[in-house]
Amino acid sequence: MPSPARFLIFLLVVTLVLGGGHLYLYRRLFRDTGVSSRTRKVGAVVLTALALLLLFARVVSTTLHSPAGDALAVFAWCWMGVALYLGLSLAAARLALRFAEWRRRRSQAAPLLPERRVFLARAAAGGAAAVALGVSSYGVWRAFCPPVIREVAVKLPGLPRTLDGFRIVQMSDIHIGDILGRPFLEELVRRCNALKPDLVAVTGDLVDGTVEHLSPAVAALERLTSRHGTYFIMGNHEYYSGDVEWAEALTGMGIHVLRNRFVTLGDAGGRLDLVGVDDYGHRDARDGRGYDLGKALLGRDRDRPAVLLAHQPRGVEDALSQGVGLQLSGHTHGGQLFPITLVVQASYRYPAGLYRVGEGHVYTSRGTGFWGPPMRIGSPPEITAVTLLA
């Protein structure tokens, strides 16, 4: 299917979801609560404006690089999270009211008076709003808190004894943009350096914006320190933001960009290969850019152990069958927000955490930043310290 058709289908689905979701909010908050006709009209206008703002939030965040534009984009992303939990809370309250009504009918009790129904609807709306604000506030706090440091030990097939204990610090899905900027990245750099890594791996989705707009913030990565340097691979958001331009910019900052190629690390006493591929979602790119595992492994000595950096936890079995012992990925955010976490777990074979696959492993990071709503619920941000064992 051509890319324009995919985009139109995606836009249609998003429009239907946003429209249907905000219509549901209108019915529960305004129609069922017995407010005046004037209040219902105001509510309809406000919710329509919020739905449109969400629909064009991406455009706002990437084109209006001004304090007002940034504030508008942040507000839109925050509303996305609040609206999600408001809708879920209203649906739960609705189910509770329906269950109470069913029990009343079974007991043959007198039907509720209209005034009582309106009171219960208003109480449900108020309670749902309080729950949504409380949960969203926690999510914002958790998203901006320091990321969890996850220590992971992995036995890498063929790893020489001289490299036992080799330490890779992984960050993924940082999403530097209009919300997260240089101060956030500087704190991440400080935490990574404190882990004393042999190598730092940034597994894609570092940015949401152009080199011109974000390079001053991303330059904080120049302060990362490790024995073998910092390595980066392309995520899907780099393609949205200009993958060629970012590859050049990051290289200029002293970061090694692995685009379907490998490098050999170590010395005569022991070596391993670090392999990097572009985003799996762009494997069919007509211009030759995109995921190409065959090209990345071309000329590699399979007797050497290998670690693969791949943004999405896809193609794992193929990579491990070709001599890769460990794949480090991200992309999923672990779902970022409950109950989206459940959807991600059902959609991906390796959604978050460490998995053994045959003789090898894949580790999927929950991500270090966030995308969309500046919230994390049920999937805390993380920096992963991977220790390779012989």
Buried (B, 14 or more C-beta within 10 A) or exposed (E): EEEEEEEEEEEEEEEEEBBEBBBBBBEBBBBBBBBEEEEBEEBBEEBBEBBBBBBEBBEBBBEBBEEEBBEBBBBBBBBBBBBBBBBBBBEBBBEEBEEEBEEEEEEEEEEBEEEEBBBBBBEBBEBBBEBBBEBBEEBBEBBBEEBEBBEBEBBBBBBBEBBBEBBBBBBBBBBBBBBBBBEBBBEBBEBBBEBEBBBBBBBBBBBBBBBEBBBEBBBBBEEBEBEBBBBBBBBBBBBBBBBBBBBEBBEEBEBBBBBBBBBEBBEEEBBBBBBBBBBBBBBEBEEEBBBBBEBBBEEBEEEBBBBBBBBBBBBBBEBBEBBBBBBBBBBBBBBBBBEBBEEBBEEBEBBBBBBEBEEBBBBBBBBBBBBBBBBBBBBBBBBBBBBBEB
